[in-house]
Amino acid sequence: MIARTLLLVWIAGWIVAAFLWAPLVPVLGETTRVLYFHIPAAWVTVLALAWSMIHSLLYLKRRNLEHDHHAAAAAEIGLLFCVVATVSGAMWAKAMWGAYWNWDPRETSIFFLLLIYVAYLALRSAIDQPERRARLAAVYSAMAFVSVPFLIFVVPRIYFSLHPDPLINPRGKVDMDPRIRVVFFALLAGFTMLFFWVQSLRVRVARVEHRLEERRGSAHER
């Protein structure tokens, strides 16, 4: 309980710092604030989908439904943060480019990523039998993650993009004002801890849902 409270205080405090302490980038103006939410959300998306892929592979190896719970929870959270990254990016695009959506390579990539993982959740919801659902979902998740680095890191660098330079430029340096850097990495850490907290909560819910499924199955057999 104390750790969770500290996490919420940490995130809230650095959000306040993002608005009251960190300076604006001259070219970006007020849209600089989007940096503190858009990039951490995109980072958690990749982290969550990688977590889902790892537990999918572990399920295929060990056939333990606990790994399926982790994989499904991480995919749901990854999709949620992907939506946050998409919406915050669209808000930034409206302010800087004059339109919410421009089919820029990064926007197009994240759109396809959303479709791929919506299909993953649709696949899970279409299968009632837990072991069969876990097996097919694990295969899909493991294969789907192959597209993640391609869509997030490769495609936007192949084609011309209106998107600003990545946080870490080709010279391997982080070009930021020191106060922006402190707030950004503090919120990146906060978002990462938030992911693992929400992940643990969602896995607990999945265990309860599985027990209820087993009870309903037993009741039907009687």
ABEGO torsion letter per residue (X at the ends): XAAAAAAAAAAAAAAAAAAAABBBBAAAEAAAAAAAAAAAAAAAAAAAAAAAAAAAAAAAAAGBAAAAAAAAAAAAAAAAAAAAAAAAAAAAAAAAAGBABAGBAAAAAAAAAAAAAAAAAAAAAABABAAAAAAAAAAAAAAAAAAAAAAAAAAAAABBBABBBBABBAAGBBBBBAAAAAAAAAAAAAAAAAAAAAAAAAAAAAAAAAAAAAAAAAAAAX
